[in-house]
Amino acid sequence: MTTLLDVKNVSYSYDGIVNVLADVSFSVDEGAIVGLVGPNGSGKSTLIKNIFDLVRLQSGSLRIGGHRHASSKAKSLGMYLSSNDYLPEFLTAREYISLMGNLFQVDVDHSEGRELFRRYSMEGRYDNLIEDYSHGMRKKTQLVSALLMRRPLTVIDETLNGIDLEALHLSEREFRRMRGEGRSILLCTHDFPVLERLADRIVFLDLGQVVYDAPTQDLIDEHGSVAAMVFDHLGSDER
């Protein structure tokens, strides 16, 4: 397998004293879905910010498609869906997706965008202002934009929170399609059953360190479930 995202020995501190990330290393292969889990404060969001050069890398290395993470080539390969639903409210979905297409140099097929809106139960809303969208609609608009951009690497940070079950089921099908095309997803979520259904591997962060990095099925075989793996660790005296 070819490595798409390579994280090596990344450490990060906001105050120069306590490491939020401590020597974190893992990789994401092409055509793989990797789950990223951990309790609040484990360093997941800081790690994602480092990957996308939203904070300055302090130590270690990050490469996307073999390119330094801060390079324009690396940034063109990855797309980040954040945990919030902040979107430009003064734009319509069509205008927002056109903007994303310009950023990634993708010739957007808006008929496909309208069809995805229909499948996400938002038919007729593609040309409405985002300010009129509910929280769930904004989350689904983020997902539609990722499905249209279809980057080699998509990082999803709790974006599935707040969408309905039908939309979740559709998203899982589309993520599998992307994996089948050789694209990769780093999926950060507390929805462990979703990871059991989707993720090829799971990286478990706690206190800024990698606790587990193993195939999902191996972790299920050892602990019974992803949730049990997490709670076994969090309840241990060694933590």
C-alpha positions in Angstrom: 0.0 0.0 0.0 1.1 3.6 -0.8 1.2 6.0 2.2 -0.9 9.1 1.6 -0.7 10.8 5.0 2.6 10.3 6.9 2.7 11.7 10.5 6.1 11.2 12.1 7.1 12.2 15.7 4.8 15.2 15.9 4.8 17.0 19.2 3.0 20.3 20.0 2.6 22.6 23.0 0.6 25.7 23.3 2.6 27.0 26.3 6.0 25.5 25.7 5.7 23.4 28.8 2.9 20.7 28.5 2.8 18.8 25.3 -0.7 18.5 23.8 0.8 16.1 21.3 3.8 13.9 22.3 5.8 12.2 19.6 2.7 11.1 17.6 3.4 8.9 14.6 0.9 7.0 12.3 0.1 6.8 8.6 -3.0 6.7 6.3 -2.6 4.6 3.2 -4.3 5.3 -0.1 -7.7 3.8 -0.3 -8.2 3.5 3.4 -10.6 4.8 6.1 -8.8 5.4 9.4 -10.7 6.2 12.6 -9.2 8.8 15.0 -10.6 8.5 18.5 -9.9 9.8 21.9 -11.4 11.7 24.8 -11.8 15.5 24.8 -8.4 17.0 25.3 -6.6 14.1 23.8 -5.0 16.2 21.1 -7.2 15.2 18.1 -8.1 18.7 17.0 -4.6 19.9 17.5 -3.3 17.1 15.4 -5.7 17.9 12.6 -4.7 21.6 12.8 -1.1 20.6 12.4 -1.9 18.4 9.4 -3.6 21.3 7.6 -0.9 23.9 8.6 -3.4 25.8 10.7 -0.8 26.0 13.5 2.9 26.0 12.9 4.5 22.6 13.2 6.9 22.6 16.2 8.6 19.2 15.8 8.4 16.1 13.7 7.2 15.9 10.1 3.9 15.8 8.2 3.7 14.8 4.5 0.6 14.4 2.3 1.2 12.5 -0.9 4.9 12.7 -0.3 4.8 16.5 -0.1 5.6 18.7 2.9 2.2 19.4 4.6 2.7 23.2 4.3 3.3 23.1 0.5 0.7 24.1 -1.9 0.8 20.7 -3.5 0.0 19.0 -0.2 -2.8 21.4 0.5 -4.4 20.7 -2.8 -4.6 17.0 -1.9 -6.5 17.3 1.4 -9.8 18.7 2.5 -10.9 19.3 6.1 -14.4 19.2 7.3 -14.5 20.8 10.8 -16.6 19.9 13.8 -18.5 23.2 13.7 -21.0 24.3 11.1 -19.5 27.6 10.2 -20.2 28.3 6.5 -20.4 31.7 4.7 -24.0 32.6 5.4 -24.2 35.2 2.6 -23.6 32.5 -0.1 -26.0 29.9 -1.5 -24.9 26.3 -1.5 -24.2 26.6 -5.2 -22.0 29.6 -4.6 -20.2 28.0 -1.7 -19.5 24.8 -3.7 -18.4 26.8 -6.7 -15.9 28.6 -4.4 -14.6 25.3 -3.1 -14.2 24.1 -6.7 -12.2 27.2 -7.5 -9.9 26.6 -4.6 -9.3 23.0 -5.5 -9.4 23.6 -9.3 -12.4 21.2 -9.6 -14.9 21.7 -12.4 -18.0 21.3 -10.3 -21.0 19.4 -11.8 -23.9 21.3 -10.2 -26.4 18.8 -11.4 -24.6 16.3 -9.2 -24.7 18.8 -6.4 -28.5 19.2 -6.8 -28.8 15.4 -6.9 -26.8 15.0 -3.7 -29.0 17.7 -2.1 -32.1 15.7 -3.1 -30.6 12.5 -1.7 -29.8 14.3 1.6 -33.4 15.4 1.8 -32.6 19.0 0.9 -34.3 19.1 -2.5 -35.0 22.6 -3.8 -32.6 24.3 -1.3 -29.4 24.3 -3.4 -29.9 27.9 -4.4 -31.1 29.2 -1.0 -28.8 31.2 1.3 -26.9 29.2 3.8 -28.1 31.6 6.5 -31.5 29.9 6.2 -30.2 26.4 6.7 -30.6 24.5 9.9 -27.6 23.0 11.8 -28.1 19.6 10.2 -28.4 21.2 6.7 -25.1 23.0 7.1 -23.4 19.8 8.2 -24.9 18.0 5.1 -23.7 20.9 2.9 -20.2 20.3 4.2 -20.5 16.6 3.4 -21.8 17.3 -0.1 -18.9 19.7 -0.8 -16.4 16.9 0.2 -18.2 14.4 -2.0 -18.0 16.8 -5.0 -14.4 17.8 -4.4 -13.3 14.2 -3.9 -9.8 14.9 -2.7 -7.3 12.1 -2.2 -7.5 12.8 1.5 -10.6 14.0 3.4 -10.4 14.6 7.1 -13.8 14.6 8.9 -13.8 16.0 12.4 -17.2 15.2 14.0 -19.0 16.5 11.0 -21.5 13.5 11.2 -22.8 14.9 14.4 -26.2 16.5 14.0 -27.3 14.7 10.8 -30.3 12.3 10.6 -29.9 8.5 10.3 -30.8 8.5 6.6 -28.1 11.0 5.9 -25.6 9.0 8.0 -26.4 5.9 6.0 -26.0 7.8 2.7 -22.6 9.2 4.0 -21.3 5.8 4.9 -22.2 4.5 1.4 -20.4 7.4 -0.2 -17.3 7.1 2.0 -17.1 3.4 0.9 -17.3 4.6 -2.7 -14.5 7.0 -2.2 -12.4 4.3 -0.6 -13.1 2.1 -3.6 -11.8 4.9 -5.8 -8.5 4.9 -3.9 -9.2 8.0 -1.9 -8.6 8.1 1.9 -10.6 9.4 4.9 -9.4 10.2 8.4 -12.6 10.0 10.4 -12.6 11.6 13.8 -15.8 10.7 15.7 -17.2 9.5 19.0 -19.7 7.3 17.1 -17.9 4.0 17.6 -20.5 1.8 15.7 -19.8 4.0 12.6 -16.1 3.2 13.0 -16.8 -0.5 13.4 -18.7 -0.4 10.1 -16.4 1.8 8.2 -12.8 2.0 9.5 -10.0 -0.2 8.3 -7.8 0.9 11.2 -8.2 3.0 14.3 -5.8 5.3 15.9 -6.6 6.0 19.6 -5.1 9.2 21.1 -5.0 9.9 24.8 -3.1 12.7 26.6 -1.4 13.5 23.3 0.0 10.0 22.7 -0.9 7.1 20.5 -2.4 4.4 22.7 -3.5 2.0 19.9 -2.9 2.0 16.2 -4.3 -1.3 14.8 -6.8 -2.8 12.4 -10.3 -2.3 13.6 -11.2 -6.0 13.5 -8.1 -6.8 15.7 -9.3 -4.3 18.3 -12.8 -5.7 18.2 -11.5 -9.3 18.6 -9.3 -8.3 21.6 -11.8 -6.0 23.4 -15.2 -7.0 22.1 -16.0 -3.5 20.6 -14.3 -0.2 19.9 -16.2 1.3 22.8 -14.9 -1.4 25.2 -11.4 -0.7 24.0 -11.7 3.0 24.7 -13.4 2.5 28.1 -11.0 -0.2 29.2 -8.2 2.2 28.7 -9.8 5.2 30.2 -10.7 3.1 33.3 -7.3 1.6 33.7 -4.9 2.6 36.5 -2.1 3.1 34.0 -3.7 6.1 32.4 
